Amino acid sequence: MNQETVEIQLIYLNGLIEIYLTKDDSFIKIGCFPCSFLTCCLSCACSVCHLILRVLIYTRRSDTPMKALKRYVSTIMHIIRWEEGDVWDPNDQAYKDLQSVRSMHSKASGLVNSQKAYDKVANVPVSDKKYVNSSCPMNSHIRDDLRKQKHKLSPLENEQTPPFYISQWDMSFTQYAFFGIITAHPKEVGVHYGTDEEFEALIHFWRGIGYLLGVEDKYNFCNGSLAEVRKLCLEFERLIILPHLTSVEWKFEHMSRSLIEGINMMVPHLSFPAMFRFVAEILGAEIPSFISHMSLLNTIQYWLMKFTFSILFLIRGIVPLFNNLLYLSLDYVLGRRQPPFGKPPVTIKL
């Protein structure tokens, strides 16, 4: 997108012609590190949804730390291309990249909803995947702490309406994972100086991305004003995310640990307990049993995150510095650059 508010996009949505103004995307670039870091956090939250979790387990593309790292880096690289290019120009690489992601989603949906695979996705025993349970599982403490939220649980499937995997609802859920928590709780995740205009630009960006990925306008999480979208984010957390945490099993913990341990190869000092406590606190969840079972190292990691986002990011210029470090880490992991001393801990090929 251009830095000036000059470009007009005409988009056909549900029979209506709407005008999209290309807004200044400086907030998107300034918030690169918080956005990508919280994408990691909320990717864990996506696993709360049993429908999404089943697909993740069945496809086996993020069930180990290395696989999860590759998937996370691939996702971040897609987003960087979309932000730096013109997703509305069919001749631009950003548009082609986004359409390839849409095609990938379509093929995956066709696979998991096919007659051959559907029952396997719904009923595949986790033991078939040969996962090893954590030596110190925390999922039982999550259930104990959040059992009071269980009365708010709204089932997402029943016998009368069998699930459809990678649906419009799943895509809307995923939209929230990329921008929801940073929009609803900006200061808690280090965005201390974001203006309403900048948040509107962020919502505008993800509304357009959702449309291009096939999300119908009535299901688009970004459909509304800034105040309306923020309210929707808070309702989504209260009625969907927190209640579904009351029934998490070690499958959720395994997938979340795989993701965070994978990212820890690129961004050090992360752990599942520290990350979960950080997100739970943002969402307003009280988890005393979970906290009491955290190790000293996990507790230190949590307070390091808390200090970084709540205090360190108050200093102007720190977020751009972290952005540069993130880009540098991506270069090391992708093998595009060598560290000045030694070798990168891991390299991957996309």
C-alpha positions in Angstrom: 0.0 0.0 0.0 1.1 3.6 -0.6 1.9 6.0 2.2 -0.6 8.5 0.9 -4.4 8.2 1.2 -4.9 8.5 -2.6 -5.8 5.1 -4.0 -9.4 4.0 -4.3 -10.4 0.3 -4.6 -13.9 -0.7 -5.8 -14.9 -4.0 -4.4 -18.1 -6.0 -5.1 -19.4 -7.3 -1.7 -22.9 -8.9 -1.3 -24.4 -7.0 -4.2 -23.0 -3.6 -3.0 -20.2 -1.5 -4.4 -18.1 -0.3 -1.6 -15.1 2.1 -1.7 -11.9 1.1 0.1 -9.5 3.9 0.7 -5.9 2.9 0.9 -4.8 4.3 4.3 -1.4 5.0 5.7 0.1 1.7 6.7 2.7 3.1 9.1 1.0 1.5 12.1 1.2 -1.9 10.4 4.9 -1.6 10.0 5.6 0.0 13.4 3.6 -2.8 15.0 5.3 -5.6 13.2 6.9 -7.2 16.2 3.9 -7.0 18.5 1.6 -8.3 15.8 3.9 -11.2 14.9 4.5 -12.1 18.5 0.8 -12.0 19.4 0.1 -14.0 16.3 2.0 -16.8 18.1 0.0 -16.3 21.2 -3.4 -16.4 19.4 -2.4 -19.3 17.2 -2.4 -21.2 20.5 -5.9 -19.7 21.2 -7.1 -21.0 17.8 -6.2 -24.5 18.9 -8.9 -24.1 21.6 -11.5 -24.6 18.8 -11.9 -28.3 18.4 -12.7 -28.0 14.7 -9.4 -26.2 14.0 -7.5 -28.5 16.3 -8.7 -31.6 14.5 -7.5 -30.3 11.2 -4.1 -29.3 12.6 -3.6 -32.8 14.1 -4.8 -34.6 11.0 -2.6 -32.7 8.5 0.5 -33.0 10.8 2.0 -29.8 9.5 2.6 -28.2 12.9 2.7 -31.0 15.4 6.4 -30.8 16.2 8.5 -27.8 17.0 10.4 -27.8 13.7 7.2 -28.2 11.7 5.5 -25.5 13.7 8.5 -23.1 13.2 8.3 -23.6 9.5 4.6 -22.9 9.4 5.0 -19.8 11.6 7.8 -18.4 9.5 5.9 -19.1 6.3 2.9 -17.3 7.7 4.9 -14.3 8.7 6.6 -14.1 5.3 3.1 -14.2 3.6 2.0 -11.3 5.8 5.1 -9.2 5.1 4.6 -9.7 1.3 0.9 -8.5 1.7 1.9 -5.5 3.7 4.7 -4.4 1.5 3.0 -5.1 -1.9 -0.3 -4.3 -3.5 -2.7 -7.1 -2.8 -5.3 -5.6 -5.2 -3.1 -5.5 -8.3 -3.2 -8.9 -10.2 0.3 -8.2 -11.5 1.8 -7.7 -8.1 3.6 -10.5 -6.2 1.5 -9.7 -3.1 -1.7 -10.5 -5.0 -0.3 -13.7 -6.4 0.9 -14.8 -3.0 -2.4 -14.2 -1.4 -4.3 -16.0 -4.1 -1.9 -19.0 -3.6 -2.9 -19.0 0.1 -6.5 -19.0 -0.8 -6.0 -21.9 -3.2 -4.2 -23.8 -0.5 -7.1 -23.2 1.9 -9.5 -24.4 -0.7 -7.6 -27.6 -1.4 -7.2 -28.3 2.3 -10.9 -27.8 2.8 -11.7 -30.1 0.0 -9.4 -32.8 1.4 -10.6 -32.8 5.0 -14.3 -32.6 4.1 -14.0 -35.3 1.5 -15.9 -38.6 2.0 -12.6 -40.4 2.3 -11.1 -38.2 5.0 -14.0 -36.7 6.9 -14.5 -39.4 9.5 -10.8 -39.7 10.0 -10.5 -36.0 10.7 -13.4 -36.2 13.2 -12.3 -39.4 15.0 -8.6 -39.8 14.5 -7.1 -41.0 17.8 -4.3 -38.8 18.9 -2.3 -42.0 19.9 -2.2 -42.7 16.1 0.1 -39.7 15.8 2.4 -41.1 18.4 2.5 -37.9 20.4 4.2 -38.0 23.8 2.5 -36.3 26.7 4.4 -33.6 28.5 6.2 -34.6 31.7 4.5 -31.7 33.5 1.1 -31.3 31.8 -0.7 -28.1 32.6 -4.1 -28.6 30.8 -5.8 -30.0 33.9 -4.9 -26.8 35.8 -6.4 -24.7 33.0 -9.6 -26.6 33.2 -9.7 -26.3 37.0 -9.0 -22.5 37.0 -11.6 -21.7 34.3 -14.4 -24.2 35.2 -16.6 -21.2 36.2 -16.6 -20.1 32.6 -18.1 -23.4 31.5 -21.8 -22.2 31.7 -21.0 -19.7 28.9 -19.9 -22.5 26.5 -21.7 -22.5 23.2 -21.2 -25.7 21.3 -19.9 -25.2 17.8 -21.3 -28.5 16.5 -24.0 -31.0 17.3 -25.6 -34.1 15.8 -28.0 -32.1 13.7 -25.3 -29.9 12.2 -22.2 -31.9 11.5 -19.1 -29.7 11.2 -17.6 -28.3 8.0 -13.9 -27.9 8.3 -12.1 -24.7 7.2 -15.5 -22.9 7.1 -16.3 -19.2 6.9 -16.5 -19.3 10.8 -12.9 -20.7 10.9 -11.6 -18.0 8.6 -13.3 -15.3 10.7 -11.7 -16.9 13.9 -8.3 -16.8 12.1 -8.8 -13.1 11.3 -9.2 -12.4 15.0 -6.0 -14.3 15.7 -4.0 -11.9 13.5 -5.4 -8.5 14.8 -7.9 -9.1 17.5 -5.9 -9.0 20.7 -3.8 -6.1 19.6 -6.9 -4.1 18.7 -8.8 -4.9 21.9 -5.9 -4.7 24.3 -3.2 -2.5 22.7 -1.3 -1.3 25.7 -1.1 -4.8 27.2 0.8 -5.9 24.1 3.1 -2.9 23.8 1.2 -0.6 21.4 1.2 2.4 23.7 1.0 5.1 21.2 -1.4 3.8 18.5 -4.1 6.3 17.4 -7.7 5.5 16.4 -6.8 6.3 12.8 -3.9 3.8 12.9 -6.1 1.1 14.3 -8.8 1.9 11.7 -6.0 1.3 9.1 -5.1 -2.0 10.6 -8.8 -3.1 10.6 -9.2 -1.9 7.0 -6.1 -3.9 6.0 -7.4 -7.2 7.5 -10.9 -6.6 6.2 -9.5 -6.5 2.7 -7.3 -9.5 3.3 -10.3 -11.4 4.6 -12.3 -10.5 1.5 -9.5 -11.6 -0.8 -9.2 -14.9 1.0 -12.9 -15.6 0.5 -14.5 -14.4 3.7 -18.0 -13.2 2.9 -18.7 -9.7 4.1 -21.3 -10.8 6.7 -18.7 -13.1 8.3 -15.8 -10.6 8.1 -14.5 -9.9 11.6 -13.5 -6.5 10.5 -16.9 -5.4 9.2 -17.7 -2.3 11.3 -16.3 0.8 12.9 -13.3 0.6 15.3 -15.6 0.7 18.3 -17.8 -2.1 16.9 -14.8 -4.3 16.0 -13.3 -3.8 19.5 -16.6 -4.7 21.1 -16.8 -7.8 18.9 -13.3 -8.9 19.9 -14.1 -8.6 23.6 -17.4 -10.6 23.1 -15.5 -13.2 21.1 -13.0 -13.6 24.0 -15.7 -13.8 26.6 -18.1 -16.1 24.8 -15.8 -18.3 22.6 -12.2 -18.4 23.7 -12.5 -18.5 27.5 -15.4 -20.9 27.7 -13.6 -23.3 25.3 -10.5 -23.3 27.5 -12.6 -25.2 30.1 -12.5 -28.3 28.0 -8.9 -28.3 26.7 -7.0 -31.6 26.8 -3.4 -32.4 26.3 -3.9 -32.3 22.5 -4.3 -28.5 22.8 -1.3 -28.3 25.1 0.9 -30.4 22.7 0.1 -28.3 19.7 0.6 -25.1 21.6 3.9 -26.3 23.1 5.1 -27.4 19.6 4.4 -23.9 18.2 6.1 -22.0 21.1 9.1 -24.4 21.3 9.5 -24.0 17.6 9.5 -20.2 17.7 11.8 -20.4 20.7 14.5 -21.6 18.2 14.2 -18.1 16.6 13.0 -15.9 19.4 14.6 -17.2 22.7 13.2 -17.3 26.2 9.6 -18.4 25.3 7.7 -21.3 26.9 4.1 -22.5 26.9 3.4 -21.8 30.6 4.8 -18.2 30.3 3.0 -17.5 27.1 -0.3 -18.9 28.3 -0.2 -16.9 31.6 0.6 -13.8 29.5 -2.4 -14.2 27.3 -4.7 -15.4 30.0 -4.0 -12.2 32.0 -4.7 -10.1 29.0 -8.0 -11.9 28.5 -8.9 -11.3 32.1 -8.8 -14.9 33.2 -7.8 -15.8 36.7 -5.5 -18.9 36.7 -4.1 -19.4 40.3 -3.7 -23.1 40.0 -1.8 -22.8 36.7 0.5 -20.1 38.1 1.3 -22.1 41.2 2.5 -25.0 39.0 4.8 -22.9 36.9 8.5 -23.5 37.3 10.8 -20.7 38.4 12.2 -20.5 34.8 8.7 -20.2 33.3 7.9 -17.4 35.8 11.0 -15.5 34.9 10.1 -15.8 31.2 6.6 -14.5 31.9 7.9 -11.4 33.8 10.4 -10.8 31.0 7.6 -10.6 28.5 5.6 -8.5 30.9 8.5 -6.0 31.3 9.1 -5.9 27.5 5.6 -5.1 26.5 4.4 -3.0 29.5 7.5 -1.0 30.2 10.3 -1.3 27.6 7.9 -0.6 24.7 7.0 2.7 26.3 10.4 4.0 25.1 10.0 5.4 21.7 12.2 3.7 19.2 12.3 0.4 20.9 9.6 -1.2 18.8 11.3 -0.4 15.5 14.5 -1.9 17.0 12.6 -5.1 17.9 11.2 -5.1 14.3 14.7 -5.1 12.9 15.8 -7.9 15.2 12.8 -9.9 14.1 13.7 -9.4 10.4 17.3 -10.3 11.2 16.1 -13.5 13.0 14.0 -14.4 9.9 17.1 -14.0 7.7 19.1 -16.3 9.9 16.4 -18.9 10.0 15.9 -18.8 6.3 19.6 -19.0 5.6 19.7 -15.6 3.8 22.3 -14.3 6.2 24.9 -15.7 8.6 25.2 -14.5 12.2 28.5 -12.7 13.0 29.5 -15.4 15.4 28.9 -19.1 14.9 25.9 -20.6 13.1 22.2 -20.0 13.5 20.6 -22.6 15.9 18.3 -23.8 13.1 17.6 -23.1 9.4 14.6 -24.0 7.4 13.5 -24.1 3.7 10.0 -22.9 2.8 
